[in-house]
Amino acid sequence: MMKRLLVFTLSLGFWLTATAQVEFYGTDIPSKLAKTTLAAVMSGSEAYQVQLKQAVEQNWKLSSFEFVDEAGFESLKGNPDYSFLYLAEGEVNGLPVDMFTLAIGSKNKKEQPQVLKQLIVDKKKISRDGAPMVHLYVKNIHAYVKAVEAGEVKDRTFSQRMISSKTYRLKEELPLMALETDFDATMTPEKRNEVYRGEINIVSQEAINDVILEEKDVAVADVVLSGERREMYCYKYIFDAATGALLYYQETEALHGKKQGFIENDLSSISKAR
């Protein structure tokens, strides 16, 4: 399980405790969300804002929604009639990260919104040529809430099982599209072919964007590095490009320039999945 962390929301000087990746705050969360208006916060680059708006308009079915700027978020964050999608800064494993966050307004106006779900993301990537990745994050968070509603997720352990139960699709059904840089330097093409039982296609970010926006039946890799030089962590995701389902997740220390991307253990674990 992931270590506890601190989250810094937007430009505010207040800290709150949450758990990234796998959260659970009770089966009543879907019904509470349904009674709110989702405020998707338009911050950051124009590319990010365009894709966030499209992703919410196309995929958010849990409640009504609207779009607000950072000032709007500031005025609404203490209102329990609102929920929020936004980018937050925080700390995981002792290193700074950016997180795509779903939260619900607090009943106490002096408190921060209650964080319901977060995904560690590469803010630089989604601010530029990788902005369409946001569609995956919106779909994934949406699916998580629906899984809680259906009783498929009853606690954090059940959420992890959801990931592992779908991993087999990578070797049997879905070709994996990834950047060359998504793999550690030790994972040469020859080594990947030796270890991995599925199909791997090394492509450009533009090609990954296309399959996400066209909802193709493929899997896409998303690798996020935190920290600098000697002290780093690597967060490795594989998503279903069509549904946003998380097919694989792992995190590893990436010390001294090593393990910066998928390593042999990752590909071996996927190949052994049932």
Stockholm file with secondary structure:
# STOCKHOLM 1.0

chainA/1-274         MMKRLLVFTLSLGFWLTATAQVEFYGTDIPSKLAKTTLAAVMSGSEAYQVQLKQAVEQNWKLSSFEFVDEAGFESLKGNPDYSFLYLAEGEVNGLPVDMFTLAIGSKNKKEQPQVLKQLIVDKKKISRDGAPMVHLYVKNIHAYVKAVEAGEVKDRTFSQRMISSKTYRLKEELPLMALETDFDATMTPEKRNEVYRGEINIVSQEAINDVILEEKDVAVADVVLSGERREMYCYKYIFDAATGALLYYQETEALHGKKQGFIENDLSSISKAR
#=GR chainA/1-274 SS CCCCEEEEETTCSCEEEECSSCCCCCTTHHHHHHTSEEEEECCSCHHHHHHHHHHHHHHCCSSEEEEECHHHHHHHTTCTTEEEEEEEEEEETTEEEEEEEEEECCSSTTSCCEEEEEEEECHHHHHTTTTTHHHHHHHHHHHHHHHHHTTSCSSHHHHHHHHHHHTTHHHHTCCEEECGGGBCTTCCHHHHHHHCCSCEEECCHHHHHHHHHTTCSCEEEEEEEEEETTEEEEEEEEEETTTCCEEEEEEEECGGGCSCSBCHHHHHHHHHCC
#=GC SS_cons         CCCCEEEEETTCSCEEEECSSCCCCCTTHHHHHHTSEEEEECCSCHHHHHHHHHHHHHHCCSSEEEEECHHHHHHHTTCTTEEEEEEEEEEETTEEEEEEEEEECCSSTTSCCEEEEEEEECHHHHHTTTTTHHHHHHHHHHHHHHHHHTTSCSSHHHHHHHHHHHTTHHHHTCCEEECGGGBCTTCCHHHHHHHCCSCEEECCHHHHHHHHHTTCSCEEEEEEEEEETTEEEEEEEEEETTTCCEEEEEEEECGGGCSCSBCHHHHHHHHHCC
//
